[in-house]
Amino acid sequence: MKTHRGFTLIEIIAVLVLTAILVVTGVQLLSNIMLGYVSAEQTYQNTQKAQVALDRIVVELTSVASMGAITACSQSNITYTDGTNIFMIYQTGSVVLYNMGGVVGTQDYTLMDDVDQNNGLRFTCYDSYTGTSVAASVGDIKLVDVALRFSVGQDLFKDLSTQVAIQSY
């Protein structure tokens, strides 16, 4: 009697099916890892952009006290002057803009993109340092709350906020 060496067709098919299952599982795992990395990187970059934008807004509003005054404050924009020029920080669509000159659409510089279109930039102005009452007139503003709401993924948002004391020197 002759003995045959090798694998049967059923054994080869079983190995191929198991190998295919392992490959598909491995590809899905690597895909999920890559998506997680991309999402984390986007969150990190947007958080950094938001922090830089908030820092710029703080610098601008801090300089108002020594050079000029806030001339308008609403929920989504603030206008101020240095005594000579007019400046604005406002939101249009999903972009926060810094305007030098006081005319929307001219001399605009992007501070931040990927903000929430409905509530991405919020200003709240107060006439006291305790933040208990909203300023009745713009000349009395002593404290400004600034908040940014920005995208960190599909329909996910993160908030950063700060307060700026407007002090007279």
TIKE-859057 format. One record per atom (N, C-alpha, C): residue in three letters; x, y, z. Coordinates in steps of 0.1 Angstrom, whole numbers, padded with zeros to 4 digits, always signed. Layout:
# TIKE-859057
ALAXYZ;...
//
This chain:
# TIKE-859057
MET+0008-0012+0000;MET+0000+0000+0000;MET+0009+0012+0000;LYS+0004+0022-0008;LYS+0012+0034-0010;LYS+0006+0045+0000;THR+0015+0052+0006;THR+0011+0063+0015;THR+0013+0076+0007;HIS+0002+0085+0008;HIS+0003+0098+0002;HIS+0006+0108+0012;ARG+0016+0116+0008;ARG+0020+0127+0017;ARG+0013+0140+0011;GLY+0010+0150+0021;GLY+0004+0162+0016;GLY-0008+0165+0024;PHE-0015+0176+0020;PHE-0027+0180+0026;PHE-0039+0177+0017;THR-0050+0175+0024;THR-0062+0173+0016;THR-0068+0187+0012;LEU-0077+0187+0003;LEU-0083+0199-0002;LEU-0091+0206+0009;ILE-0097+0199+0018;ILE-0105+0204+0029;ILE-0096+0211+0039;GLU-0084+0205+0041;GLU-0075+0211+0051;GLU-0069+0225+0045;ILE-0067+0225+0032;ILE-0062+0238+0026;ILE-0072+0248+0026;ILE-0085+0245+0023;ILE-0096+0254+0024;ILE-0098+0260+0038;ALA-0097+0251+0048;ALA-0099+0255+0062;ALA-0088+0265+0066;VAL-0076+0262+0062;VAL-0065+0271+0065;VAL-0067+0285+0058;LEU-0071+0285+0045;LEU-0073+0297+0038;LEU-0085+0305+0045;VAL-0095+0299+0049;VAL-0106+0306+0055;VAL-0102+0312+0069;LEU-0094+0305+0077;LEU-0089+0310+0089;LEU-0080+0321+0087;THR-0071+0320+0077;THR-0062+0331+0074;THR-0069+0344+0069;ALA-0080+0342+0061;ALA-0088+0353+0057;ALA-0094+0360+0068;ILE-0100+0353+0078;ILE-0106+0358+0090;ILE-0096+0366+0098;LEU-0084+0361+0100;LEU-0074+0368+0107;LEU-0069+0381+0100;VAL-0068+0380+0087;VAL-0064+0392+0079;VAL-0075+0403+0080;VAL-0088+0400+0078;VAL-0098+0409+0079;VAL-0099+0415+0093;THR-0097+0407+0104;THR-0097+0413+0117;THR-0086+0422+0120;GLY-0074+0418+0115;GLY-0062+0427+0116;GLY-0064+0440+0109;VAL-0069+0440+0097;VAL-0071+0452+0089;VAL-0081+0461+0096;GLN-0092+0456+0102;GLN-0102+0464+0109;GLN-0095+0470+0121;LEU-0087+0462+0128;LEU-0080+0467+0140;LEU-0071+0479+0137;LEU-0063+0477+0126;LEU-0054+0487+0122;LEU-0061+0500+0117;SER-0073+0498+0110;SER-0081+0509+0106;SER-0086+0517+0118;ASN-0091+0510+0128;ASN-0096+0517+0140;ASN-0085+0524+0147;ILE-0073+0518+0148;ILE-0062+0525+0154;ILE-0059+0538+0146;MET-0058+0537+0133;MET-0055+0549+0125;MET-0066+0560+0126;LEU-0079+0556+0126;LEU-0090+0565+0128;LEU-0088+0572+0142;GLY-0085+0565+0152;GLY-0083+0570+0165;GLY-0072+0580+0166;TYR-0061+0577+0159;TYR-0049+0586+0158;TYR-0053+0599+0151;VAL-0060+0598+0140;VAL-0064+0609+0132;VAL-0073+0618+0140;SER-0082+0612+0147;SER-0092+0620+0155;SER-0084+0627+0167;ALA-0075+0620+0173;ALA-0068+0626+0184;ALA-0059+0637+0179;GLU-0053+0636+0167;GLU-0044+0646+0162;GLU-0053+0658+0158;GLN-0065+0656+0152;GLN-0074+0667+0149;GLN-0078+0675+0162;THR-0081+0667+0172;THR-0085+0673+0185;THR-0073+0682+0191;TYR-0061+0676+0190;TYR-0050+0683+0195;TYR-0047+0696+0187;GLN-0048+0695+0174;GLN-0045+0707+0166;GLN-0056+0718+0168;ASN-0068+0714+0168;ASN-0079+0724+0171;ASN-0078+0730+0184;THR-0074+0722+0194;THR-0073+0727+0208;THR-0061+0737+0208;GLN-0050+0734+0201;GLN-0039+0744+0200;GLN-0043+0757+0193;LYS-0051+0755+0182;LYS-0055+0767+0175;LYS-0065+0776+0184;ALA-0073+0769+0191;ALA-0082+0776+0200;ALA-0075+0783+0211;GLN-0065+0777+0216;GLN-0057+0783+0227;GLN-0049+0796+0222;VAL-0044+0795+0210;VAL-0037+0806+0204;VAL-0047+0817+0201;ALA-0059+0814+0196;ALA-0069+0824+0193;ALA-0073+0831+0206;LEU-0076+0823+0217;LEU-0079+0829+0230;LEU-0068+0838+0235;ASP-0056+0833+0234;ASP-0045+0841+0239;ASP-0044+0855+0231;ARG-0046+0854+0218;ARG-0046+0867+0210;ARG-0057+0876+0214;ILE-0069+0870+0217;ILE-0081+0879+0221;ILE-0078+0885+0235;VAL-0072+0877+0244;VAL-0068+0883+0257;VAL-0058+0894+0256;VAL-0048+0892+0247;VAL-0038+0903+0245;VAL-0045+0916+0240;GLU-0054+0914+0230;GLU-0061+0925+0224;GLU-0069+0932+0234;LEU-0077+0925+0242;LEU-0086+0931+0251;LEU-0079+0937+0263;THR-0068+0931+0267;THR-0060+0936+0278;THR-0054+0950+0274;SER-0050+0951+0261;SER-0044+0964+0257;SER-0055+0975+0255;VAL-0067+0971+0255;VAL-0078+0981+0253;VAL-0078+0991+0265;ALA-0075+0986+0277;ALA-0076+0995+0289;ALA-0066+1006+0289;SER-0054+1003+0284;SER-0044+1014+0284;SER-0045+1023+0272;MET-0051+1019+0261;MET-0051+1027+0249;MET-0064+1032+0244;GLY-0075+1025+0248;GLY-0088+1029+0242;GLY-0099+1024+0250;ALA-0110+1020+0243;ALA-0122+1016+0250;ALA-0129+1006+0241;ILE-0137+0997+0247;ILE-0146+0989+0240;ILE-0158+0997+0236;THR-0161+0997+0223;THR-0172+1005+0218;THR-0185+0997+0215;ALA-0184+0984+0214;ALA-0196+0975+0212;ALA-0193+0961+0217;CYS-0203+0955+0223;CYS-0201+0942+0228;CYS-0214+0934+0227;SER-0214+0924+0219;SER-0226+0915+0217;SER-0221+0901+0219;GLN-0231+0892+0218;GLN-0227+0878+0221;GLN-0217+0872+0212;SER-0217+0876+0199;SER-0208+0870+0190;SER-0197+0880+0184;ASN-0196+0892+0189;ASN-0186+0901+0184;ASN-0183+0912+0194;ILE-0171+0917+0193;ILE-0167+0928+0202;ILE-0159+0938+0193;THR-0162+0951+0195;THR-0155+0962+0188;THR-0148+0971+0198;TYR-0136+0975+0195;TYR-0129+0983+0204;TYR-0120+0993+0196;THR-0115+1003+0203;THR-0106+1013+0196;THR-0094+1015+0204;ASP-0083+1019+0198;ASP-0071+1023+0205;ASP-0070+1038+0205;GLY-0080+1045+0202;GLY-0080+1059+0202;GLY-0079+1065+0188;THR-0073+1057+0179;THR-0072+1061+0165;THR-0079+1051+0155;ASN-0077+1038+0157;ASN-0082+1027+0149;ASN-0093+1020+0155;ILE-0101+1013+0147;ILE-0112+1005+0152;ILE-0108+0990+0149;PHE-0111+0982+0159;PHE-0108+0967+0157;PHE-0120+0960+0161;MET-0122+0948+0155;MET-0133+0939+0158;MET-0128+0925+0158;ILE-0135+0917+0167;ILE-0133+0903+0167;ILE-0147+0897+0166;TYR-0149+0889+0156;TYR-0163+0884+0153;TYR-0162+0871+0146;GLN-0174+0864+0146;GLN-0175+0851+0140;GLN-0184+0853+0127;THR-0180+0846+0116;THR-0188+0845+0104;THR-0187+0830+0100;GLY-0198+0824+0099;GLY-0199+0809+0096;GLY-0191+0802+0107;SER-0181+0794+0103;SER-0174+0786+0113;SER-0160+0792+0115;VAL-0158+0805+0112;VAL-0145+0811+0113;VAL-0146+0823+0123;VAL-0136+0824+0132;VAL-0135+0836+0140;VAL-0124+0845+0134;LEU-0128+0858+0132;LEU-0119+0868+0125;LEU-0115+0879+0134;TYR-0103+0884+0131;TYR-0098+0896+0138;TYR-0098+0907+0127;ASN-0104+0918+0129;ASN-0105+0928+0119;ASN-0098+0941+0123;MET-0090+0946+0115;MET-0083+0959+0117;MET-0088+0969+0108;GLY-0096+0979+0113;GLY-0101+0989+0104;GLY-0116+0991+0107;GLY-0123+0981+0113;GLY-0137+0983+0116;GLY-0147+0981+0105;VAL-0142+0976+0093;VAL-0151+0973+0082;VAL-0151+0958+0080;VAL-0162+0952+0082;VAL-0163+0937+0080;VAL-0159+0934+0065;GLY-0151+0924+0064;GLY-0147+0919+0051;GLY-0134+0926+0046;THR-0129+0936+0052;THR-0116+0942+0048;THR-0107+0941+0060;GLN-0094+0938+0057;GLN-0084+0936+0067;GLN-0088+0926+0078;ASP-0094+0915+0073;ASP-0098+0904+0082;ASP-0087+0894+0083;TYR-0084+0889+0095;TYR-0074+0878+0097;TYR-0080+0867+0105;THR-0078+0855+0100;THR-0084+0843+0107;THR-0077+0840+0120;LEU-0085+0840+0131;LEU-0080+0836+0144;LEU-0082+0821+0146;MET-0093+0816+0141;MET-0097+0802+0144;MET-0107+0798+0133;ASP-0106+0785+0129;ASP-0116+0780+0120;ASP-0121+0767+0127;ASP-0131+0761+0121;ASP-0137+0749+0127;ASP-0144+0752+0141;VAL-0150+0764+0142;VAL-0158+0766+0154;VAL-0172+0763+0151;ASP-0180+0761+0162;ASP-0194+0758+0161;ASP-0201+0770+0154;GLN-0209+0767+0143;GLN-0215+0778+0135;GLN-0225+0786+0143;ASN-0232+0779+0153;ASN-0242+0786+0160;ASN-0237+0793+0173;ASN-0227+0788+0179;ASN-0222+0793+0192;ASN-0207+0792+0193;GLY-0200+0794+0183;GLY-0185+0792+0183;GLY-0178+0803+0191;LEU-0182+0815+0190;LEU-0175+0826+0197;LEU-0186+0833+0206;ARG-0183+0834+0219;ARG-0192+0841+0228;ARG-0185+0851+0236;PHE-0190+0863+0236;PHE-0186+0874+0245;PHE-0197+0877+0255;THR-0193+0879+0267;THR-0203+0884+0277;THR-0195+0895+0285;CYS-0201+0907+0284;CYS-0194+0919+0290;CYS-0202+0923+0303;TYR-0194+0926+0314;TYR-0199+0929+0327;TYR-0194+0943+0331;ASP-0202+0950+0339;ASP-0199+0963+0344;ASP-0192+0962+0358;SER-0189+0950+0363;SER-0183+0949+0376;SER-0173+0937+0375;TYR-0163+0937+0384;TYR-0153+0926+0384;TYR-0159+0913+0390;THR-0170+0914+0397;THR-0176+0902+0402;THR-0184+0894+0392;GLY-0187+0901+0381;GLY-0194+0894+0370;GLY-0209+0892+0373;THR-0214+0900+0382;THR-0228+0898+0386;THR-0238+0905+0377;SER-0234+0916+0370;SER-0244+0923+0362;SER-0238+0926+0348;VAL-0246+0925+0338;VAL-0242+0927+0324;VAL-0241+0942+0323;ALA-0230+0947+0316;ALA-0228+0961+0314;ALA-0240+0968+0307;ALA-0245+0979+0313;ALA-0256+0986+0307;ALA-0251+0995+0295;SER-0239+1000+0296;SER-0233+1008+0285;SER-0219+1003+0283;VAL-0214+1004+0271;VAL-0201+0999+0268;VAL-0190+1006+0275;GLY-0192+1018+0278;GLY-0181+1026+0285;GLY-0178+1021+0299;ASP-0187+1013+0305;ASP-0186+1008+0319;ASP-0180+0994+0319;ILE-0176+0988+0308;ILE-0172+0974+0308;ILE-0159+0972+0317;LYS-0160+0963+0326;LYS-0148+0960+0335;LYS-0143+0946+0333;LEU-0152+0937+0328;LEU-0148+0923+0327;LEU-0155+0917+0315;VAL-0147+0909+0307;VAL-0152+0903+0295;VAL-0150+0888+0296;ASP-0161+0880+0295;ASP-0159+0865+0294;ASP-0158+0862+0279;VAL-0148+0854+0275;VAL-0146+0850+0261;VAL-0147+0835+0261;ALA-0155+0829+0252;ALA-0156+0815+0251;ALA-0155+0810+0236;LEU-0148+0800+0234;LEU-0147+0794+0220;LEU-0153+0780+0221;ARG-0161+0776+0212;ARG-0166+0763+0210;ARG-0162+0758+0197;PHE-0154+0747+0197;PHE-0148+0743+0184;PHE-0149+0728+0182;SER-0148+0724+0169;SER-0150+0710+0165;SER-0138+0701+0169;VAL-0141+0690+0175;VAL-0131+0679+0177;VAL-0135+0666+0171;GLY-0143+0667+0161;GLY-0148+0655+0154;GLY-0162+0657+0149;GLN-0167+0646+0143;GLN-0180+0646+0137;GLN-0191+0649+0148;ASP-0196+0661+0148;ASP-0207+0666+0157;ASP-0202+0666+0172;LEU-0189+0667+0174;LEU-0184+0668+0187;LEU-0177+0681+0189;PHE-0179+0688+0200;PHE-0174+0701+0202;PHE-0167+0702+0216;LYS-0157+0710+0217;LYS-0150+0713+0230;LYS-0151+0728+0233;ASP-0152+0732+0245;ASP-0152+0746+0249;ASP-0140+0750+0257;LEU-0135+0762+0253;LEU-0124+0768+0261;LEU-0129+0782+0264;SER-0126+0787+0276;SER-0131+0801+0279;SER-0121+0807+0289;THR-0122+0820+0290;THR-0114+0828+0298;THR-0121+0841+0302;GLN-0115+0848+0311;GLN-0121+0861+0315;GLN-0109+0872+0314;VAL-0113+0883+0309;VAL-0103+0894+0307;VAL-0108+0906+0316;ALA-0100+0911+0325;ALA-0103+0922+0333;ALA-0099+0935+0325;ILE-0108+0944+0323;ILE-0105+0957+0316;ILE-0102+0967+0327;GLN-0089+0970+0329;GLN-0085+0978+0340;GLN-0080+0992+0335;SER-0084+1002+0341;SER-0079+1015+0338;SER-0066+1018+0344;TYR-0057+1024+0337;TYR-0044+1027+0343;TYR-0042+1042+0344;
//
